[in-house]
Amino acid sequence: MLKGKNILIGVSGSIAAYKIPLLVRLFKKEGANVQIVMSESARDFVTPLTLSALSGNPALTEPFDERDGSWNSHVDMGIWADVLIMAPSSANTLAKMAHGISDNLLVTTYLSAKCPVFFAPAMDLDMYKHPTTAKNVEILKSYGNIVIEPTQGELASGLCGAGRMEEPDEIFRMVQEHFASNKPLQGKKAVVSAGPTYELIDPVRFIGNFSSGYMGLCIAEELAEEGAEVTLVMGPSQYKSEHPLVNQVNIVSSQDMYEACTNAFHSSDIGVMSAAVADYKPSETAENKIKKKTDLMSLDLIKTQDTLAELGSIKSDKQFLVGFALETENEVENAKGKLQRKNLDFIVLNSLQDKGAGFRHKTNKITIIDKNQQITSFDLKSKEEVAKDIVAKIVSDINN
Ligand code: CTP
């Protein structure tokens, strides 16, 4: 869930700052990127070296580093972050946040953040109880910032009461939950086919194609990013998804693909068949390597099972099905035919006439034709961005 997410942690001067290294570790263990911004006084409570070493990025305090001339842009950090966690938030930083005072890198970064902001107050009980602090917390909540309430207990002063910063594992859990609950495909299951198939002629030869599997991998990961639990049925490919919500099933032949996809589709809400499946396979596979004996050699081929057509025929009203069409001529007409024949919700058309589209490119240029005959053409984009366009259309159609 947190893999690849950009987590910005704003540390201010409170004794609870000594717990932030643990919070950093929790995010890093999940594969998130962590950047620390800290106030001058936070450095008295936890060393920048510790936070830099654990986060893998220099912990920043100054907008400008005089030693190497580097400029630490609060604006860039604000754009980069998927979430900002102001922890601990001292009474002073809290007051600055509430009133737009921007006299250091930490609070300018807070003001620049476009992402959700969590803040975890940490101070002595009377400071926390003071009406001005209570008012500042309310102001921040009214801006949509999410308060991580301090807990009750013994404080650094020896006094007992509310003011202890929430424990790192609880802060981590809240942020994790936030990412999980905001996903439009949360609770949905999807099956995606990707890559080529290899149809064996004999033990060493096969009929295959140039598909890399990358487009399907990007679609599977984008569906997972939006919260779906994905089964990725992948033909022979160098790619392997590491996304925690993607279960990759590696197969070889069109028959394997048919079995794995039909199996997974029964319990799926969404099917996206992007694989380049062989349409024909040798009528039989020779047991031993075929020897070259004659000048002319021919192979008997038989039709493979059409996975997409099968899913279209068993699909219920609640299931959503997307197919691909790779065409070289009469593109839109051919794709419309497939859309109808295979009972799809929409079809993604790639034309081999478009430069940079289709196999062996990191880019693709697609046209989406949906069952209402609405046609949308997209520019040439990276396959990651194309996957976002396809998944955005799935999300919007499912919700309408
Ligand atoms: N497909 C499939 N199983 C097959 C063949 C194709 O699931 N045995 C799926 C592909 O994954 C793609 C779509 O069907 O989503 C279109 O495949 P394509 O081979 O282009 O279309 P066909 O219907 O086979 O038509 P034609 O060969 O005439 O282009």
Residues whose N, C-alpha, C, O or C-beta is under 5 A from the ligand:
A	BS01	CTP	M273 S274 A275 A276 V277 A278 D279 T304 Q305 D306 T307 L308 G323 F324 A325 L326
